[in-house]
Amino acid sequence: MSYAAPHTVVSKWAGFYAQGFLPWNTSHPSSQLVAFITECPAAWLQQGRMRPDQVILPTANTGANGPAAARRDAGPAALQPHSCGSCIGLRPAVGDALEIGCGVGAACAFLARAGWRVGGIDVVAAAVAEARRRVAEAGGGARCAFVEGNALKLPEGFCWEEAKRLEQQQQQQQQQQQQQEQGEEGVEGMAVQWRVHREVAARQSALTEVQVQGRAHDLEQESTNQAQAAARSTAGFDLVVDCQTFHVLWEQDAAGAVAALRSLLRPGGVAMLLTGNALEPYCGPNVMTEDQLRTAFAEGWEFVWLTQSRFDETPHYRDMLGKRPLAWWALVRWLG
């Protein structure tokens, strides 16, 4: 089964990366996500914030973790997320998280520092490769898994373990392709010698090779069975994070976008969405109305909050738009 996005979708977004035109990209986790993890969401609600008629802009605070910007950019060191009794039920402590449309992986790296196991999925191969590189250099590769694919077509029972398996599979395929391309570029004489050597070695060890292949097949099947069993027992994520991807998926397939979130979350899990806001149309990102959001999550979901915010500043927003586009900031829980 293919988990790839339609060719036209991949071409569009891959083209943006190839041109270096990434108007949404800050190379940092969103300020909303940072605040959600390091501050007290329960206090926001108790203070009467997070209403649809408000525009909430996360700001630096003087809590134990220091200013928000410092917490966001502090590098690979471990980060202590906020935790208190009031937040139980509003936000998972730590667990498994997935970012749809992960880009270069900044949000995933941030969550990994906070103790989460994190998956990231994106349709653009270059973005996924860059995310893997950055997280590996920061020392967070063991807690992160990046998959090139379509969030609307993830396999049944998708979970962190499955994301890690798919990541390894994709990396192996890429390595094999590179080796094949390098071999094709080799000197023909060396290629002939290698083929002769390979044929002789194959004849000398035919029986052993068959035995090894049989054992390898058994081990591969056993590994697949274990992965499938793990996926069935731990399917889903505690947290799904979105910044400017859900509204794209909604435009492609409204019902499918909601169904994808539902399939990705464990019962009681939450999705934090940052979508374009139709109250400020024609300002860059795709937009949604409040009614569209409420209708989308009317059955089997509850809104922890739905408020307005603004996307973080990028050079494009500053220089071309002259402002940060208006956003909807939603936290929705899948009731299962």
C-alpha positions in Angstrom: 0.0 0.0 0.0 1.3 3.5 -0.9 1.2 6.2 1.7 2.4 8.9 -0.7 0.4 12.0 -1.4 -1.0 12.7 -4.9 1.7 13.7 -7.4 0.2 17.2 -7.9 0.3 17.8 -4.1 3.9 16.6 -3.7 5.0 18.6 -6.8 3.4 21.8 -5.4 5.1 21.6 -1.9 8.3 20.1 -3.2 8.5 23.0 -5.6 8.3 25.5 -2.8 11.2 23.8 -1.0 13.2 23.6 -4.3 12.7 27.4 -4.8 13.5 28.2 -1.2 10.0 29.8 -1.0 8.8 28.9 2.5 6.7 31.9 3.7 5.4 29.9 6.7 8.7 28.6 7.9 10.2 30.1 11.2 12.6 27.2 11.8 11.2 27.1 15.4 8.3 25.5 17.1 5.3 27.7 17.2 5.0 30.0 20.2 1.5 28.5 20.8 3.0 25.0 21.1 5.8 26.2 23.4 3.3 27.9 25.7 1.0 24.9 25.6 3.9 22.6 26.9 5.7 25.0 29.3 2.9 27.0 30.8 -0.4 26.2 32.5 -3.3 25.9 30.1 -5.7 25.4 33.0 -4.8 28.9 34.2 -5.6 30.4 30.8 -9.1 29.0 31.1 -9.5 30.0 34.7 -8.6 33.6 33.7 -11.4 33.6 31.1 -9.0 33.5 28.2 -9.1 31.2 25.1 -12.5 32.4 23.8 -13.4 32.7 20.1 -13.8 36.5 20.4 -10.3 36.9 21.8 -6.9 37.1 20.0 -4.4 35.3 22.3 -0.7 35.9 21.5 1.7 33.8 23.7 4.3 35.9 25.4 7.4 35.3 27.4 6.8 34.7 31.1 9.0 34.6 34.2 8.2 31.0 35.2 10.6 28.3 36.3 11.5 27.6 32.6 12.4 31.2 31.8 11.2 33.3 28.8 9.3 31.5 26.1 11.9 32.4 23.4 14.7 31.0 25.5 12.8 27.8 26.1 12.1 27.5 22.4 15.6 28.0 21.2 17.6 26.4 24.1 19.1 23.6 21.9 19.3 19.9 22.6 19.2 20.0 26.4 16.3 18.4 28.2 13.4 20.7 28.8 11.0 20.4 31.8 7.4 20.8 30.8 4.9 22.4 33.0 2.9 20.0 35.2 0.2 20.5 37.8 -3.0 19.0 39.0 -5.1 21.6 37.3 -3.7 20.6 33.9 -4.6 16.9 34.2 -7.2 16.3 31.5 -6.3 19.4 29.6 -3.0 18.1 28.3 -1.2 14.8 28.3 1.8 14.7 30.7 4.3 13.2 28.3 3.7 10.3 25.8 3.6 9.9 22.1 3.1 12.9 19.8 2.7 13.3 16.0 3.1 16.5 13.9 1.3 16.5 10.6 3.2 18.6 8.0 6.4 18.5 10.2 8.6 20.5 7.7 12.1 20.5 9.0 11.2 19.1 12.3 11.5 22.1 14.7 8.3 21.2 16.7 9.2 17.6 16.9 12.7 18.4 18.2 11.1 20.6 20.8 8.7 18.0 22.0 11.5 15.4 22.1 13.4 17.7 24.5 10.3 17.8 26.7 10.3 14.0 27.0 7.9 13.0 24.3 8.4 10.3 21.6 7.6 12.2 18.5 6.7 11.3 14.9 6.6 13.7 12.0 5.1 13.3 8.6 5.4 15.4 5.5 4.8 14.9 1.8 8.2 16.6 0.8 11.2 14.3 0.8 13.6 17.2 1.2 11.8 18.4 4.3 11.9 15.0 5.9 15.6 14.5 5.1 16.4 17.9 6.6 14.3 17.1 9.7 16.2 13.8 10.2 19.5 15.6 9.8 18.8 18.4 12.2 17.4 16.1 14.9 20.2 13.7 14.6 22.8 16.5 15.0 20.9 17.7 18.0 21.1 14.3 19.6 17.3 13.6 19.5 17.1 11.0 16.8 16.3 8.2 19.2 13.0 9.9 20.3 12.0 11.1 16.8 10.8 9.3 13.7 10.2 11.2 10.4 8.1 9.7 7.6 7.7 10.9 4.0 4.0 10.3 3.3 0.4 11.5 3.2 -1.4 12.2 6.6 -4.6 11.3 4.8 -3.4 7.8 4.0 -1.5 6.5 7.0 -1.7 2.7 7.7 -4.2 1.4 10.2 -2.9 1.3 13.7 -0.3 4.0 13.0 1.7 4.7 16.1 5.2 5.8 17.1 6.7 2.4 16.7 5.2 2.1 13.2 6.6 5.6 12.3 10.0 4.4 13.4 9.7 1.3 11.3 8.7 3.2 8.3 11.5 5.7 8.8 14.0 2.9 8.8 12.4 1.3 5.8 12.5 4.5 3.8 16.1 5.2 4.8 17.1 1.7 3.6 15.4 2.2 0.3 17.1 5.5 -0.2 20.5 3.9 0.6 19.8 1.1 -1.8 18.9 3.5 -4.5 22.0 5.6 -3.9 24.2 2.4 -4.1 22.4 1.4 -7.3 23.0 4.8 -8.9 26.7 4.8 -7.8 27.1 1.3 -9.3 25.6 2.4 -12.6 28.1 5.3 -12.8 31.1 2.9 -12.2 33.6 1.9 -14.8 32.2 -0.8 -17.0 35.3 -3.0 -16.6 35.0 -3.0 -12.8 31.3 -3.8 -13.2 32.1 -6.8 -15.4 34.7 -8.0 -12.9 32.2 -7.7 -10.1 29.5 -9.6 -11.9 31.9 -12.4 -12.6 33.1 -12.5 -9.0 29.5 -12.4 -7.8 28.4 -15.3 -10.1 31.3 -17.5 -9.0 30.6 -16.8 -5.3 26.9 -17.5 -5.9 27.6 -20.9 -7.4 30.0 -21.8 -4.6 27.6 -20.9 -1.8 24.2 -21.5 -3.4 23.0 -23.8 -0.7 24.2 -21.6 2.1 22.7 -18.6 0.5 19.3 -20.3 0.2 19.5 -21.1 3.9 20.4 -17.6 4.9 17.7 -16.1 2.8 15.2 -18.5 4.3 16.3 -17.5 7.8 16.3 -13.8 6.9 12.8 -14.1 5.6 11.7 -15.8 8.8 13.3 -13.0 10.9 11.8 -10.3 8.7 8.3 -11.9 9.0 8.8 -12.2 12.8 9.8 -8.5 13.0 6.8 -7.5 10.9 4.5 -9.5 13.1 5.9 -7.9 16.2 5.6 -4.4 14.7 1.9 -5.1 13.8 1.2 -6.5 17.2 2.8 -3.4 18.8 0.8 -1.2 16.5 -2.5 -2.9 17.4 -1.8 -2.6 21.2 -0.5 1.0 21.2 -2.2 2.4 18.2 -2.4 6.2 18.0 -0.9 9.2 19.7 -1.7 11.2 22.9 -1.1 14.5 21.1 -1.3 15.5 17.4 0.2 18.9 16.5 -0.6 21.0 13.5 0.6 24.3 12.3 -0.8 25.3 8.9 -1.4 21.7 7.6 -4.9 20.9 8.7 -6.4 23.7 6.6 -4.6 22.3 3.6 -5.9 18.8 4.2 -9.3 20.2 4.8 -9.3 21.8 1.3 -8.2 18.5 -0.2 -10.7 16.3 1.7 -12.7 17.8 4.5 -14.2 14.6 5.8 -10.9 12.7 5.3 -8.9 15.3 7.3 -11.1 14.9 10.4 -11.2 11.1 10.0 -7.3 11.1 9.8 -7.1 13.0 13.1 -9.6 10.6 14.7 -7.6 7.6 13.6 -4.3 9.1 14.8 -5.5 9.9 18.4 -6.0 7.5 21.2 -9.3 7.9 23.1 -9.0 11.1 25.2 -6.1 12.3 23.1 -6.0 15.9 22.0 -5.1 17.7 18.7 -3.7 21.3 18.8 -4.5 23.0 15.5 -3.3 26.3 14.1 -5.3 27.1 11.0 -5.8 30.2 8.8 -8.7 32.4 10.0 -11.4 33.5 7.5 -12.0 36.7 9.6 -8.8 37.9 7.8 -9.0 36.4 4.3 -6.5 36.8 1.5 -3.6 37.1 3.8 -1.4 34.1 2.9 -2.5 30.8 4.5 -5.7 28.9 3.6 -8.5 30.0 5.9 -11.4 28.4 7.7 -14.4 29.8 9.5 -15.4 29.2 13.0 -18.5 27.4 11.8 -16.4 25.1 9.6 -14.3 24.1 12.6 -17.2 23.6 14.9 -19.0 21.5 12.3 -16.0 19.4 11.6 -15.5 18.4 15.2 -19.2 18.2 16.2 -19.5 14.4 16.6 -17.2 12.5 19.0 -15.1 15.5 19.8 -15.1 18.3 22.4 -13.4 21.7 22.1 -11.2 22.4 25.1 -10.8 25.8 23.5 -11.2 27.7 20.3 -9.6 31.1 20.2 -7.9 33.4 17.8 -4.2 34.0 17.6 -1.6 35.0 15.0 1.1 32.9 13.3 4.6 33.6 14.3 6.5 36.2 12.3 8.5 35.1 9.3 10.5 37.3 6.9 7.8 36.9 4.3 5.0 37.9 6.7 7.0 40.9 7.9 8.3 42.1 4.5 5.5 41.1 2.1 2.4 41.1 4.2 3.4 43.7 6.8 1.8 41.6 9.6 1.4 38.2 11.1 -1.7 36.4 9.6 -4.7 35.8 11.8 -5.1 32.2 13.0 -7.5 29.9 14.8 -5.9 28.2 17.7 -8.0 25.2 18.7 -7.5 22.3 21.2 -9.9 19.5 20.5 -10.2 16.2 22.3 -11.2 12.9 20.7 -13.7 11.2 23.0 -13.4 7.8 21.5 
